[in-house]
Amino acid sequence: MLRVKDPQASLKFYTEVLGMDLVAKNEYESFTLYFLAFDHGAPTTPENRFAREGILELTHNHGTESDSAFAGYASGNADPGRGFGHIAITVDDIEAACARFEQLGVRFQKRLTDGKMKHIAFILDPDGYWIEVLPNTFQP
């Protein structure tokens, strides 16, 4: 689960940039949960909407999107708050994916040309969470 400040910005990023589907939205008095996943190729029904290989849960605590004093959440990659590191996705063509991310104005933590590991990239979501992008042929 990732906590997000602005659910509209996060949903736009995860659906339009990464291509995920919103499979469920649960609203409560003080927070809303959003469940996203990649298309699994099977028809989706209310009964099988969670039958995916992976589900990403976003939590929005109401009011954070308009609170100018709210500093955001820690990504887990810097002190204080080091712990959680990142999520990862795989793509068919990493060069094309990174070029598309660049065209869409996505922020990068690490481009393919940075550092020693030229086969991976890290992009940032609207809250600064790191997303590792790997070719689906990756072999560690």
A tleap script that builds the chain and sets N, CA, C and O, in Angstrom:
source leaprc.protein.ff14SB
mol = sequence {
  NMET LEU ARG VAL LYS ASP PRO GLN ALA SER
  LEU LYS PHE TYR THR GLU VAL LEU GLY MET
  ASP LEU VAL ALA LYS ASN GLU TYR GLU SER
  PHE THR LEU TYR PHE LEU ALA PHE ASP HIE
  GLY ALA PRO THR THR PRO GLU ASN ARG PHE
  ALA ARG GLU GLY ILE LEU GLU LEU THR HIE
  ASN HIE GLY THR GLU SER ASP SER ALA PHE
  ALA GLY TYR ALA SER GLY ASN ALA ASP PRO
  GLY ARG GLY PHE GLY HIE ILE ALA ILE THR
  VAL ASP ASP ILE GLU ALA ALA CYS ALA ARG
  PHE GLU GLN LEU GLY VAL ARG PHE GLN LYS
  ARG LEU THR ASP GLY LYS MET LYS HIE ILE
  ALA PHE ILE LEU ASP PRO ASP GLY TYR TRP
  ILE GLU VAL LEU PRO ASN THR PHE GLN CPRO
}
set mol.1.N position { 0.838 -1.170 0.000 }
set mol.1.CA position { 0.000 0.000 0.000 }
set mol.1.C position { 0.886 1.237 0.000 }
set mol.1.O position { 1.849 1.331 0.761 }
set mol.2.N position { 0.546 2.171 -0.857 }
set mol.2.CA position { 1.244 3.449 -0.913 }
set mol.2.C position { 0.260 4.546 -0.524 }
set mol.2.O position { -0.850 4.612 -1.051 }
set mol.3.N position { 0.673 5.402 0.397 }
set mol.3.CA position { -0.159 6.553 0.754 }
set mol.3.C position { 0.101 7.668 -0.254 }
set mol.3.O position { 1.251 7.952 -0.590 }
set mol.4.N position { -0.961 8.292 -0.733 }
set mol.4.CA position { -0.831 9.336 -1.744 }
set mol.4.C position { -1.482 10.624 -1.268 }
set mol.4.O position { -2.486 10.606 -0.557 }
set mol.5.N position { -0.895 11.738 -1.671 }
set mol.5.CA position { -1.412 13.056 -1.280 }
set mol.5.C position { -2.609 13.461 -2.136 }
set mol.5.O position { -3.637 13.890 -1.611 }
set mol.6.N position { -2.474 13.324 -3.440 }
set mol.6.CA position { -3.508 13.767 -4.381 }
set mol.6.C position { -3.950 12.572 -5.223 }
set mol.6.O position { -3.243 12.188 -6.155 }
set mol.7.N position { -5.096 11.981 -4.917 }
set mol.7.CA position { -5.498 10.768 -5.629 }
set mol.7.C position { -5.703 10.983 -7.124 }
set mol.7.O position { -5.462 10.065 -7.909 }
set mol.8.N position { -6.138 12.160 -7.537 }
set mol.8.CA position { -6.354 12.393 -8.967 }
set mol.8.C position { -5.029 12.360 -9.730 }
set mol.8.O position { -4.948 11.770 -10.807 }
set mol.9.N position { -3.994 12.988 -9.178 }
set mol.9.CA position { -2.673 12.960 -9.815 }
set mol.9.C position { -2.122 11.541 -9.836 }
set mol.9.O position { -1.555 11.106 -10.839 }
set mol.10.N position { -2.286 10.822 -8.737 }
set mol.10.CA position { -1.771 9.449 -8.664 }
set mol.10.C position { -2.516 8.523 -9.612 }
set mol.10.O position { -1.894 7.722 -10.310 }
set mol.11.N position { -3.840 8.624 -9.646 }
set mol.11.CA position { -4.610 7.774 -10.557 }
set mol.11.C position { -4.254 8.067 -12.008 }
set mol.11.O position { -4.133 7.145 -12.814 }
set mol.12.N position { -4.087 9.333 -12.346 }
set mol.12.CA position { -3.693 9.692 -13.717 }
set mol.12.C position { -2.340 9.068 -14.053 }
set mol.12.O position { -2.165 8.518 -15.140 }
set mol.13.N position { -1.384 9.150 -13.129 }
set mol.13.CA position { -0.062 8.577 -13.360 }
set mol.13.C position { -0.148 7.062 -13.563 }
set mol.13.O position { 0.358 6.536 -14.555 }
set mol.14.N position { -0.779 6.375 -12.638 }
set mol.14.CA position { -0.786 4.911 -12.701 }
set mol.14.C position { -1.642 4.367 -13.844 }
set mol.14.O position { -1.353 3.287 -14.359 }
set mol.15.N position { -2.684 5.088 -14.252 }
set mol.15.CA position { -3.504 4.598 -15.360 }
set mol.15.C position { -2.986 5.079 -16.714 }
set mol.15.O position { -2.883 4.284 -17.648 }
set mol.16.N position { -2.659 6.367 -16.838 }
set mol.16.CA position { -2.259 6.904 -18.139 }
set mol.16.C position { -0.783 6.708 -18.451 }
set mol.16.O position { -0.424 6.487 -19.608 }
set mol.17.N position { 0.072 6.786 -17.451 }
set mol.17.CA position { 1.511 6.627 -17.690 }
set mol.17.C position { 1.900 5.154 -17.660 }
set mol.17.O position { 2.582 4.672 -18.565 }
set mol.18.N position { 1.470 4.437 -16.622 }
set mol.18.CA position { 1.856 3.027 -16.500 }
set mol.18.C position { 0.864 2.067 -17.142 }
set mol.18.O position { 1.200 0.903 -17.360 }
set mol.19.N position { -0.344 2.519 -17.450 }
set mol.19.CA position { -1.306 1.663 -18.139 }
set mol.19.C position { -2.065 0.697 -17.251 }
set mol.19.O position { -2.573 -0.319 -17.725 }
set mol.20.N position { -2.147 1.006 -15.970 }
set mol.20.CA position { -2.883 0.136 -15.054 }
set mol.20.C position { -4.378 0.452 -15.130 }
set mol.20.O position { -4.782 1.524 -15.579 }
set mol.21.N position { -5.180 -0.501 -14.682 }
set mol.21.CA position { -6.627 -0.322 -14.596 }
set mol.21.C position { -7.015 -0.116 -13.144 }
set mol.21.O position { -6.445 -0.743 -12.251 }
set mol.22.N position { -7.981 0.758 -12.901 }
set mol.22.CA position { -8.566 0.888 -11.572 }
set mol.22.C position { -9.576 -0.244 -11.438 }
set mol.22.O position { -10.594 -0.255 -12.129 }
set mol.23.N position { -9.297 -1.202 -10.547 }
set mol.23.CA position { -10.178 -2.362 -10.413 }
set mol.23.C position { -11.170 -2.218 -9.269 }
set mol.23.O position { -12.190 -2.906 -9.254 }
set mol.24.N position { -10.894 -1.337 -8.310 }
set mol.24.CA position { -11.834 -1.120 -7.208 }
set mol.24.C position { -11.508 0.188 -6.511 }
set mol.24.O position { -10.363 0.639 -6.482 }
set mol.25.N position { -12.555 0.783 -5.948 }
set mol.25.CA position { -12.413 1.999 -5.143 }
set mol.25.C position { -13.327 1.829 -3.942 }
set mol.25.O position { -14.532 1.623 -4.093 }
set mol.26.N position { -12.751 1.915 -2.746 }
set mol.26.CA position { -13.524 1.782 -1.515 }
set mol.26.C position { -13.413 3.084 -0.736 }
set mol.26.O position { -12.318 3.491 -0.347 }
set mol.27.N position { -14.549 3.737 -0.508 }
set mol.27.CA position { -14.559 5.015 0.205 }
set mol.27.C position { -15.005 4.819 1.648 }
set mol.27.O position { -15.965 4.105 1.937 }
set mol.28.N position { -14.279 5.475 2.537 }
set mol.28.CA position { -14.588 5.460 3.963 }
set mol.28.C position { -14.672 6.909 4.433 }
set mol.28.O position { -14.422 7.831 3.656 }
set mol.29.N position { -15.017 7.108 5.681 }
set mol.29.CA position { -15.225 8.464 6.191 }
set mol.29.C position { -13.985 9.348 6.055 }
set mol.29.O position { -14.092 10.497 5.626 }
set mol.30.N position { -12.821 8.829 6.413 }
set mol.30.CA position { -11.621 9.671 6.426 }
set mol.30.C position { -10.559 9.270 5.407 }
set mol.30.O position { -9.515 9.916 5.321 }
set mol.31.N position { -10.806 8.228 4.645 }
set mol.31.CA position { -9.828 7.807 3.641 }
set mol.31.C position { -10.526 7.043 2.526 }
set mol.31.O position { -11.653 6.574 2.680 }
set mol.32.N position { -9.824 6.927 1.392 }
set mol.32.CA position { -10.309 6.161 0.248 }
set mol.32.C position { -9.195 5.239 -0.211 }
set mol.32.O position { -8.027 5.627 -0.243 }
set mol.33.N position { -9.562 4.016 -0.566 }
set mol.33.CA position { -8.618 3.033 -1.086 }
set mol.33.C position { -8.865 2.857 -2.580 }
set mol.33.O position { -10.007 2.752 -3.027 }
set mol.34.N position { -7.777 2.827 -3.341 }
set mol.34.CA position { -7.833 2.597 -4.779 }
set mol.34.C position { -6.985 1.365 -5.070 }
set mol.34.O position { -5.848 1.271 -4.609 }
set mol.35.N position { -7.528 0.425 -5.830 }
set mol.35.CA position { -6.812 -0.796 -6.180 }
set mol.35.C position { -6.596 -0.797 -7.688 }
set mol.35.O position { -7.545 -0.690 -8.464 }
set mol.36.N position { -5.334 -0.919 -8.092 }
set mol.36.CA position { -4.971 -0.879 -9.504 }
set mol.36.C position { -4.211 -2.140 -9.885 }
set mol.36.O position { -3.539 -2.753 -9.055 }
set mol.37.N position { -4.329 -2.519 -11.159 }
set mol.37.CA position { -3.612 -3.689 -11.657 }
set mol.37.C position { -3.467 -3.568 -13.167 }
set mol.37.O position { -4.175 -2.802 -13.821 }
set mol.38.N position { -2.537 -4.341 -13.698 }
set mol.38.CA position { -2.388 -4.409 -15.147 }
set mol.38.C position { -3.433 -5.368 -15.703 }
set mol.38.O position { -3.876 -6.286 -15.012 }
set mol.39.N position { -3.820 -5.152 -16.949 }
set mol.39.CA position { -4.782 -6.019 -17.626 }
set mol.39.C position { -4.222 -7.433 -17.663 }
set mol.39.O position { -3.071 -7.642 -18.044 }
set mol.40.N position { -5.034 -8.395 -17.270 }
set mol.40.CA position { -4.566 -9.780 -17.261 }
set mol.40.C position { -5.108 -10.580 -18.439 }
set mol.40.O position { -4.896 -11.790 -18.515 }
set mol.41.N position { -5.801 -9.919 -19.353 }
set mol.41.CA position { -6.250 -10.576 -20.569 }
set mol.41.C position { -7.553 -11.340 -20.447 }
set mol.41.O position { -8.087 -11.793 -21.459 }
set mol.42.N position { -8.079 -11.498 -19.256 }
set mol.42.CA position { -9.338 -12.214 -19.066 }
set mol.42.C position { -10.454 -11.207 -18.813 }
set mol.42.O position { -10.207 -10.119 -18.294 }
set mol.43.N position { -11.674 -11.566 -19.178 }
set mol.43.CA position { -12.790 -10.667 -18.867 }
set mol.43.C position { -12.873 -10.426 -17.361 }
set mol.43.O position { -12.712 -11.347 -16.560 }
set mol.44.N position { -13.125 -9.182 -16.998 }
set mol.44.CA position { -13.190 -8.836 -15.580 }
set mol.44.C position { -14.643 -8.763 -15.137 }
set mol.44.O position { -15.480 -8.113 -15.764 }
set mol.45.N position { -14.912 -9.449 -14.041 }
set mol.45.CA position { -16.228 -9.411 -13.414 }
set mol.45.C position { -16.031 -8.962 -11.972 }
set mol.45.O position { -14.906 -8.987 -11.472 }
set mol.46.N position { -17.095 -8.554 -11.295 }
set mol.46.CA position { -16.930 -8.183 -9.880 }
set mol.46.C position { -16.322 -9.308 -9.042 }
set mol.46.O position { -15.615 -9.050 -8.068 }
set mol.47.N position { -16.598 -10.543 -9.419 }
set mol.47.CA position { -16.091 -11.677 -8.649 }
set mol.47.C position { -14.601 -11.933 -8.870 }
set mol.47.O position { -13.925 -12.406 -7.957 }
set mol.48.N position { -14.074 -11.634 -10.059 }
set mol.48.CA position { -12.668 -11.965 -10.337 }
set mol.48.C position { -11.772 -10.747 -10.509 }
set mol.48.O position { -10.639 -10.881 -10.972 }
set mol.49.N position { -12.251 -9.566 -10.150 }
set mol.49.CA position { -11.463 -8.351 -10.407 }
set mol.49.C position { -10.130 -8.334 -9.669 }
set mol.49.O position { -9.219 -7.610 -10.070 }
set mol.50.N position { -9.994 -9.118 -8.595 }
set mol.50.CA position { -8.719 -9.192 -7.877 }
set mol.50.C position { -7.892 -10.405 -8.296 }
set mol.50.O position { -6.847 -10.668 -7.701 }
set mol.51.N position { -8.334 -11.138 -9.293 }
set mol.51.CA position { -7.604 -12.317 -9.766 }
set mol.51.C position { -6.535 -11.875 -10.763 }
set mol.51.O position { -6.589 -12.207 -11.947 }
set mol.52.N position { -5.586 -11.137 -10.266 }
set mol.52.CA position { -4.495 -10.601 -11.081 }
set mol.52.C position { -3.174 -11.070 -10.486 }
set mol.52.O position { -3.134 -11.530 -9.345 }
set mol.53.N position { -2.106 -10.957 -11.245 }
set mol.53.CA position { -0.792 -11.339 -10.733 }
set mol.53.C position { -0.257 -10.346 -9.723 }
set mol.53.O position { 0.644 -10.682 -8.955 }
set mol.54.N position { -0.773 -9.158 -9.701 }
set mol.54.CA position { -0.340 -8.155 -8.735 }
set mol.54.C position { -1.366 -7.045 -8.637 }
set mol.54.O position { -1.959 -6.641 -9.637 }
set mol.55.N position { -1.568 -6.559 -7.436 }
set mol.55.CA position { -2.501 -5.459 -7.188 }
set mol.55.C position { -1.740 -4.374 -6.435 }
set mol.55.O position { -1.030 -4.666 -5.472 }
set mol.56.N position { -1.884 -3.142 -6.862 }
set mol.56.CA position { -1.298 -2.014 -6.157 }
set mol.56.C position { -2.421 -1.278 -5.439 }
set mol.56.O position { -3.423 -0.909 -6.050 }
set mol.57.N position { -2.247 -1.071 -4.146 }
set mol.57.CA position { -3.243 -0.349 -3.356 }
set mol.57.C position { -2.715 1.044 -3.039 }
set mol.57.O position { -1.619 1.193 -2.498 }
set mol.58.N position { -3.496 2.055 -3.375 }
set mol.58.CA position { -3.189 3.437 -3.024 }
set mol.58.C position { -4.179 3.878 -1.959 }
set mol.58.O position { -5.377 3.621 -2.076 }
set mol.59.N position { -3.687 4.539 -0.927 }
set mol.59.CA position { -4.541 5.052 0.138 }
set mol.59.C position { -4.451 6.567 0.158 }
set mol.59.O position { -3.361 7.138 0.203 }
set mol.60.N position { -5.610 7.209 0.124 }
set mol.60.CA position { -5.662 8.665 0.219 }
set mol.60.C position { -6.354 9.031 1.517 }
set mol.60.O position { -7.523 8.701 1.717 }
set mol.61.N position { -5.639 9.713 2.402 }
set mol.61.CA position { -6.227 10.249 3.624 }
set mol.61.C position { -6.813 11.608 3.278 }
set mol.61.O position { -6.088 12.533 2.912 }
set mol.62.N position { -8.113 11.721 3.396 }
set mol.62.CA position { -8.834 12.920 2.957 }
set mol.62.C position { -8.256 14.196 3.572 }
set mol.62.O position { -7.945 14.252 4.761 }
set mol.63.N position { -8.125 15.201 2.739 }
set mol.63.CA position { -7.645 16.508 3.167 }
set mol.63.C position { -6.198 16.787 2.824 }
set mol.63.O position { -5.792 17.948 2.768 }
set mol.64.N position { -5.404 15.742 2.590 }
set mol.64.CA position { -3.982 15.977 2.310 }
set mol.64.C position { -3.778 16.724 1.002 }
set mol.64.O position { -2.802 17.462 0.863 }
set mol.65.N position { -4.675 16.547 0.040 }
set mol.65.CA position { -4.501 17.176 -1.268 }
set mol.65.C position { -4.609 18.693 -1.211 }
set mol.65.O position { -4.081 19.382 -2.084 }
set mol.66.N position { -5.285 19.221 -0.197 }
set mol.66.CA position { -5.459 20.673 -0.112 }
set mol.66.C position { -4.802 21.288 1.120 }
set mol.66.O position { -5.000 22.470 1.401 }
set mol.67.N position { -4.033 20.510 1.846 }
set mol.67.CA position { -3.364 20.988 3.062 }
set mol.67.C position { -1.980 21.509 2.698 }
set mol.67.O position { -1.068 20.724 2.439 }
set mol.68.N position { -1.819 22.839 2.675 }
set mol.68.CA position { -0.532 23.427 2.274 }
set mol.68.C position { 0.580 23.105 3.265 }
set mol.68.O position { 1.755 23.196 2.912 }
set mol.69.N position { 0.241 22.734 4.486 }
set mol.69.CA position { 1.253 22.385 5.490 }
set mol.69.C position { 1.681 20.924 5.393 }
set mol.69.O position { 2.661 20.522 6.020 }
set mol.70.N position { 0.950 20.125 4.609 }
set mol.70.CA position { 1.282 18.707 4.489 }
set mol.70.C position { 2.517 18.557 3.615 }
set mol.70.O position { 2.516 18.965 2.454 }
set mol.71.N position { 3.567 17.973 4.171 }
set mol.71.CA position { 4.848 17.879 3.472 }
set mol.71.C position { 4.951 16.659 2.568 }
set mol.71.O position { 5.928 16.527 1.831 }
set mol.72.N position { 3.989 15.784 2.606 }
set mol.72.CA position { 4.047 14.578 1.792 }
set mol.72.C position { 4.541 13.398 2.602 }
set mol.72.O position { 4.815 13.509 3.797 }
set mol.73.N position { 4.646 12.277 1.931 }
set mol.73.CA position { 5.062 11.039 2.578 }
set mol.73.C position { 6.517 10.744 2.253 }
set mol.73.O position { 7.030 11.166 1.217 }
set mol.74.N position { 7.178 10.016 3.144 }
set mol.74.CA position { 8.559 9.594 2.906 }
set mol.74.C position { 8.551 8.445 1.908 }
set mol.74.O position { 7.747 7.521 2.030 }
set mol.75.N position { 9.435 8.498 0.928 }
set mol.75.CA position { 9.506 7.433 -0.074 }
set mol.75.C position { 10.175 6.186 0.466 }
set mol.75.O position { 10.055 5.110 -0.119 }
set mol.76.N position { 10.883 6.322 1.586 }
set mol.76.CA position { 11.601 5.185 2.149 }
set mol.76.C position { 13.027 5.068 1.651 }
set mol.76.O position { 13.742 4.139 2.027 }
set mol.77.N position { 13.456 6.008 0.801 }
set mol.77.CA position { 14.789 5.940 0.213 }
set mol.77.C position { 15.761 6.960 0.775 }
set mol.77.O position { 16.887 7.075 0.291 }
set mol.78.N position { 15.340 7.702 1.789 }
set mol.78.CA position { 16.221 8.701 2.400 }
set mol.78.C position { 15.921 8.774 3.888 }
set mol.78.O position { 14.826 8.425 4.328 }
set mol.79.N position { 16.886 9.222 4.647 }
set mol.79.CA position { 16.685 9.405 6.082 }
set mol.79.C position { 15.986 10.730 6.320 }
set mol.79.O position { 16.260 11.668 5.571 }
set mol.80.N position { 15.119 10.882 7.287 }
set mol.80.CA position { 14.587 9.781 8.092 }
set mol.80.C position { 13.513 9.029 7.313 }
set mol.80.O position { 12.952 9.554 6.351 }
set mol.81.N position { 13.241 7.838 7.719 }
set mol.81.CA position { 12.193 7.062 7.069 }
set mol.81.C position { 12.691 6.014 6.114 }
set mol.81.O position { 11.900 5.436 5.370 }
set mol.82.N position { 13.994 5.749 6.113 }
set mol.82.CA position { 14.527 4.732 5.211 }
set mol.82.C position { 13.902 3.384 5.561 }
set mol.82.O position { 13.779 3.044 6.738 }
set mol.83.N position { 13.519 2.638 4.573 }
set mol.83.CA position { 12.906 1.330 4.784 }
set mol.83.C position { 12.374 0.805 3.471 }
set mol.83.O position { 13.057 0.062 2.766 }
set mol.84.N position { 11.156 1.192 3.142 }
set mol.84.CA position { 10.574 0.816 1.855 }
set mol.84.C position { 11.442 1.412 0.758 }
set mol.84.O position { 11.866 2.563 0.856 }
set mol.85.N position { 11.709 0.631 -0.287 }
set mol.85.CA position { 12.555 1.133 -1.358 }
set mol.85.C position { 11.793 1.504 -2.618 }
set mol.85.O position { 11.803 2.664 -3.030 }
set mol.86.N position { 11.130 0.528 -3.236 }
set mol.86.CA position { 10.461 0.798 -4.500 }
set mol.86.C position { 9.583 -0.381 -4.896 }
set mol.86.O position { 9.659 -1.464 -4.316 }
set mol.87.N position { 8.748 -0.137 -5.902 }
set mol.87.CA position { 8.060 -1.221 -6.580 }
set mol.87.C position { 8.743 -1.360 -7.929 }
set mol.87.O position { 9.504 -0.478 -8.327 }
set mol.88.N position { 8.488 -2.446 -8.639 }
set mol.88.CA position { 9.114 -2.665 -9.938 }
set mol.88.C position { 8.066 -3.118 -10.942 }
set mol.88.O position { 7.106 -3.809 -10.597 }
set mol.89.N position { 8.269 -2.718 -12.182 }
set mol.89.CA position { 7.444 -3.192 -13.290 }
set mol.89.C position { 8.380 -3.666 -14.389 }
set mol.89.O position { 9.531 -3.236 -14.465 }
set mol.90.N position { 7.881 -4.553 -15.237 }
set mol.90.CA position { 8.650 -4.981 -16.395 }
set mol.90.C position { 7.942 -4.504 -17.658 }
set mol.90.O position { 6.720 -4.358 -17.693 }
set mol.91.N position { 8.738 -4.267 -18.688 }
set mol.91.CA position { 8.214 -3.779 -19.963 }
set mol.91.C position { 8.846 -4.572 -21.097 }
set mol.91.O position { 9.925 -5.144 -20.941 }
set mol.92.N position { 8.166 -4.603 -22.241 }
set mol.92.CA position { 8.687 -5.323 -23.406 }
set mol.92.C position { 9.934 -4.655 -23.977 }
set mol.92.O position { 10.898 -5.334 -24.331 }
set mol.93.N position { 9.916 -3.334 -24.065 }
set mol.93.CA position { 11.013 -2.579 -24.682 }
set mol.93.C position { 11.365 -1.417 -23.757 }
set mol.93.O position { 10.669 -0.402 -23.737 }
set mol.94.N position { 12.429 -1.565 -23.005 }
set mol.94.CA position { 12.756 -0.559 -21.984 }
set mol.94.C position { 13.161 0.777 -22.600 }
set mol.94.O position { 12.849 1.830 -22.043 }
set mol.95.N position { 13.851 0.752 -23.743 }
set mol.95.CA position { 14.229 2.018 -24.375 }
set mol.95.C position { 12.988 2.786 -24.824 }
set mol.95.O position { 12.898 3.996 -24.617 }
set mol.96.N position { 12.033 2.089 -25.436 }
set mol.96.CA position { 10.796 2.738 -25.879 }
set mol.96.C position { 9.985 3.227 -24.681 }
set mol.96.O position { 9.419 4.320 -24.719 }
set mol.97.N position { 9.928 2.430 -23.629 }
set mol.97.CA position { 9.184 2.830 -22.429 }
set mol.97.C position { 9.790 4.093 -21.829 }
set mol.97.O position { 9.064 5.021 -21.470 }
set mol.98.N position { 11.111 4.134 -21.717 }
set mol.98.CA position { 11.769 5.309 -21.132 }
set mol.98.C position { 11.604 6.537 -22.020 }
set mol.98.O position { 11.448 7.648 -21.512 }
set mol.99.N position { 11.636 6.355 -23.337 }
set mol.99.CA position { 11.404 7.477 -24.253 }
set mol.99.C position { 9.978 8.010 -24.074 }
set mol.99.O position { 9.759 9.221 -24.087 }
set mol.100.N position { 9.020 7.111 -23.909 }
set mol.100.CA position { 7.630 7.520 -23.678 }
set mol.100.C position { 7.506 8.257 -22.352 }
set mol.100.O position { 6.842 9.292 -22.284 }
set mol.101.N position { 8.136 7.742 -21.294 }
set mol.101.CA position { 8.096 8.419 -19.996 }
set mol.101.C position { 8.675 9.827 -20.119 }
set mol.101.O position { 8.141 10.780 -19.553 }
set mol.102.N position { 9.765 9.943 -20.860 }
set mol.102.CA position { 10.405 11.252 -21.082 }
set mol.102.C position { 9.428 12.205 -21.781 }
set mol.102.O position { 9.278 13.355 -21.367 }
set mol.103.N position { 8.763 11.727 -22.841 }
set mol.103.CA position { 7.797 12.552 -23.583 }
set mol.103.C position { 6.636 12.996 -22.701 }
set mol.103.O position { 6.105 14.093 -22.873 }
set mol.104.N position { 6.240 12.139 -21.753 }
set mol.104.CA position { 5.121 12.450 -20.867 }
set mol.104.C position { 5.523 13.335 -19.689 }
set mol.104.O position { 4.677 13.727 -18.885 }
set mol.105.N position { 6.812 13.646 -19.591 }
set mol.105.CA position { 7.280 14.510 -18.512 }
set mol.105.C position { 7.441 13.812 -17.176 }
set mol.105.O position { 7.443 14.462 -16.130 }
set mol.106.N position { 7.574 12.499 -17.200 }
set mol.106.CA position { 7.766 11.734 -15.963 }
set mol.106.C position { 9.143 12.057 -15.393 }
set mol.106.O position { 10.122 12.172 -16.131 }
set mol.107.N position { 9.205 12.201 -14.086 }
set mol.107.CA position { 10.488 12.452 -13.422 }
set mol.107.C position { 11.259 11.135 -13.288 }
set mol.107.O position { 10.685 10.091 -12.978 }
set mol.108.N position { 12.546 11.207 -13.524 }
set mol.108.CA position { 13.425 10.043 -13.394 }
set mol.108.C position { 14.283 10.176 -12.145 }
set mol.108.O position { 14.773 11.259 -11.829 }
set mol.109.N position { 14.457 9.080 -11.448 }
set mol.109.CA position { 15.457 8.977 -10.390 }
set mol.109.C position { 16.765 8.487 -11.002 }
set mol.109.O position { 17.850 8.914 -10.607 }
set mol.110.N position { 16.641 7.574 -11.985 }
set mol.110.CA position { 17.802 7.038 -12.705 }
set mol.110.C position { 17.386 6.734 -14.136 }
set mol.110.O position { 16.452 5.967 -14.374 }
set mol.111.N position { 18.082 7.338 -15.079 }
set mol.111.CA position { 17.846 7.039 -16.491 }
set mol.111.C position { 18.703 5.844 -16.897 }
set mol.111.O position { 19.627 5.459 -16.180 }
set mol.112.N position { 18.392 5.269 -18.037 }
set mol.112.CA position { 19.171 4.130 -18.532 }
set mol.112.C position { 20.645 4.482 -18.689 }
set mol.112.O position { 21.512 3.624 -18.524 }
set mol.113.N position { 20.925 5.723 -19.003 }
set mol.113.CA position { 22.305 6.143 -19.249 }
set mol.113.C position { 23.074 6.459 -17.967 }
set mol.113.O position { 24.284 6.679 -18.015 }
set mol.114.N position { 22.392 6.484 -16.824 }
set mol.114.CA position { 23.036 6.810 -15.548 }
set mol.114.C position { 23.639 5.563 -14.905 }
set mol.114.O position { 23.058 4.479 -14.965 }
set mol.115.N position { 24.782 5.725 -14.305 }
set mol.115.CA position { 25.371 4.657 -13.503 }
set mol.115.C position { 25.843 3.470 -14.313 }
set mol.115.O position { 25.958 3.531 -15.537 }
set mol.116.N position { 26.117 2.383 -13.600 }
set mol.116.CA position { 26.660 1.174 -14.222 }
set mol.116.C position { 25.580 0.263 -14.795 }
set mol.116.O position { 25.820 -0.451 -15.769 }
set mol.117.N position { 24.395 0.286 -14.197 }
set mol.117.CA position { 23.328 -0.630 -14.609 }
set mol.117.C position { 22.511 0.010 -15.731 }
set mol.117.O position { 21.529 0.707 -15.473 }
set mol.118.N position { 22.923 -0.230 -16.974 }
set mol.118.CA position { 22.327 0.426 -18.144 }
set mol.118.C position { 21.033 -0.241 -18.609 }
set mol.118.O position { 20.419 0.215 -19.574 }
set mol.119.N position { 20.613 -1.303 -17.942 }
set mol.119.CA position { 19.427 -2.046 -18.364 }
set mol.119.C position { 18.210 -1.765 -17.480 }
set mol.119.O position { 17.154 -2.363 -17.686 }
set mol.120.N position { 18.342 -0.867 -16.501 }
set mol.120.CA position { 17.213 -0.526 -15.638 }
set mol.120.C position { 17.098 0.988 -15.507 }
set mol.120.O position { 18.068 1.728 -15.675 }
set mol.121.N position { 15.884 1.418 -15.202 }
set mol.121.CA position { 15.629 2.831 -14.929 }
set mol.121.C position { 14.751 2.909 -13.689 }
set mol.121.O position { 14.101 1.934 -13.311 }
set mol.122.N position { 14.740 4.066 -13.071 }
set mol.122.CA position { 13.835 4.340 -11.961 }
set mol.122.C position { 13.094 5.627 -12.279 }
set mol.122.O position { 13.706 6.658 -12.559 }
set mol.123.N position { 11.764 5.556 -12.231 }
set mol.123.CA position { 10.948 6.751 -12.396 }
set mol.123.C position { 10.293 7.067 -11.057 }
set mol.123.O position { 10.293 6.243 -10.143 }
set mol.124.N position { 9.740 8.264 -10.953 }
set mol.124.CA position { 9.099 8.705 -9.714 }
set mol.124.C position { 7.622 8.973 -9.961 }
set mol.124.O position { 7.249 9.591 -10.958 }
set mol.125.N position { 6.790 8.502 -9.045 }
set mol.125.CA position { 5.364 8.801 -9.155 }
set mol.125.C position { 5.112 10.195 -8.574 }
set mol.125.O position { 6.060 10.820 -8.099 }
set mol.126.N position { 3.886 10.706 -8.590 }
set mol.126.CA position { 3.638 12.068 -8.104 }
set mol.126.C position { 4.015 12.309 -6.645 }
set mol.126.O position { 4.248 13.452 -6.254 }
set mol.127.N position { 4.079 11.250 -5.832 }
set mol.127.CA position { 4.458 11.397 -4.426 }
set mol.127.C position { 5.936 11.122 -4.185 }
set mol.127.O position { 6.391 11.140 -3.042 }
set mol.128.N position { 6.683 10.871 -5.246 }
set mol.128.CA position { 8.111 10.624 -5.101 }
set mol.128.C position { 8.477 9.180 -4.825 }
set mol.128.O position { 9.634 8.889 -4.522 }
set mol.129.N position { 7.512 8.258 -4.922 }
set mol.129.CA position { 7.837 6.842 -4.766 }
set mol.129.C position { 8.606 6.381 -5.994 }
set mol.129.O position { 8.285 6.756 -7.122 }
set mol.130.N position { 9.629 5.561 -5.761 }
set mol.130.CA position { 10.460 5.053 -6.845 }
set mol.130.C position { 9.783 3.854 -7.498 }
set mol.130.O position { 9.216 3.000 -6.816 }
set mol.131.N position { 9.850 3.800 -8.826 }
set mol.131.CA position { 9.348 2.661 -9.587 }
set mol.131.C position { 10.480 2.195 -10.491 }
set mol.131.O position { 10.907 2.912 -11.396 }
set mol.132.N position { 10.953 0.991 -10.232 }
set mol.132.CA position { 12.011 0.412 -11.055 }
set mol.132.C position { 11.382 -0.119 -12.336 }
set mol.132.O position { 10.341 -0.775 -12.301 }
set mol.133.N position { 12.018 0.166 -13.460 }
set mol.133.CA position { 11.538 -0.291 -14.759 }
set mol.133.C position { 12.597 -1.228 -15.323 }
set mol.133.O position { 13.748 -0.841 -15.526 }
set mol.134.N position { 12.186 -2.464 -15.570 }
set mol.134.CA position { 13.092 -3.513 -16.044 }
set mol.134.C position { 12.583 -4.087 -17.359 }
set mol.134.O position { 11.377 -4.087 -17.604 }
set mol.135.N position { 13.484 -4.575 -18.209 }
set mol.135.CA position { 13.007 -5.311 -19.382 }
set mol.135.C position { 12.439 -6.651 -18.912 }
set mol.135.O position { 12.952 -7.243 -17.962 }
set mol.136.N position { 11.377 -7.133 -19.577 }
set mol.136.CA position { 10.797 -8.397 -19.129 }
set mol.136.C position { 11.690 -9.600 -19.412 }
set mol.136.O position { 11.349 -10.726 -19.051 }
set mol.137.N position { 12.812 -9.369 -20.045 }
set mol.137.CA position { 13.805 -10.433 -20.262 }
set mol.137.C position { 14.905 -10.401 -19.209 }
set mol.137.O position { 15.879 -11.147 -19.312 }
set mol.138.N position { 14.763 -9.549 -18.201 }
set mol.138.CA position { 15.796 -9.360 -17.173 }
set mol.138.C position { 16.120 -10.664 -16.464 }
set mol.138.O position { 15.227 -11.424 -16.088 }
set mol.139.N position { 17.404 -10.907 -16.289 }
set mol.139.CA position { 17.905 -12.059 -15.538 }
set mol.139.C position { 18.876 -11.544 -14.491 }
set mol.139.O position { 19.966 -11.088 -14.839 }
set mol.140.N position { 18.505 -11.605 -13.196 }
set mol.140.CA position { 19.412 -11.072 -12.155 }
set mol.140.C position { 20.687 -11.887 -12.022 }
set mol.140.O position { 21.541 -11.567 -11.196 }
savepdb mol mol.pdb
quit
